[in-house]
Amino acid sequence: MKKPSSRIRAEIAKLQEQLKVAETREAERIGRLALKAGLGEIEIDDSDLVAALEEIVGKFRKGSGRGRP
């Protein structure tokens, strides 16, 4: 049996809300960690900070620099 489009739309709306909540939670966590590390006290251009964070992400995705197994 196929789902009616109204049910699919409702499911999409629910998932979008869950995504928004998850992204907010992740952003708050990263923000707290950034402040703890002192990022709030330095002056750096947003594009430079994004580039530096992308390097860090790449490092962790490759498996190097892990603090925990």
N, C-alpha and C positions, 0 to 999 in steps of 0.2 A: 504494500500500500504506500502510495506517495504522500508526502507531507504537503499540506496546503502552504502556499506562499506566506500567509500571515504567520504561521507557526515558525517558518524558517526565519522570517524577519524578527520575530520575538527572540529566537535563539541567538541571532546575530547581535541584537541589541544587548542581550544579557552578556554575551562574550565580550562585546566592546566595553561594557562597564567593568567586567572582571579584568580586562587588559589595562584599563585606566587605573584601577586600584593597584594592580601589580606594578605598573610603571611608577606610580607615585611612591609606593613602598620602596622600590629599588632606588629611586632618585633620592629619597630621604636618607637611605642607608649610605649611598655614595657621598652625599653631601656631608653627613656627619663624619665619615672617614676622612674626607678631604679637609674639613676644618681641623680635625684632630691632627692631621699631618702638617698643618700650617699653610695650606693653599689659600686660605682666606686672607692671609697677611702679606702676600706677595702681589706685586703688580705684574700681570702677564696678559698679553693679548689673547683673546678667546681662541683665535685660530692656532696660535702657538700651543696653548694648553690642550686643545683638542688633538693636535698632532702628537704631543707628548703622551697623552692618554692612549691614543691609538697604538703607539709603540709599546706601551705597557701591556695592553690587551694582546697584542701579537706575541709578546714574550710569554705570557701566561698560557696562551692557546697552544704554543709549541711545547709546553710542558717544562720550560726552564723557569727558574725563579720561584718555584712553588714553595710556599712556607709550610704547607701541610700536604700530606699524601692524598 
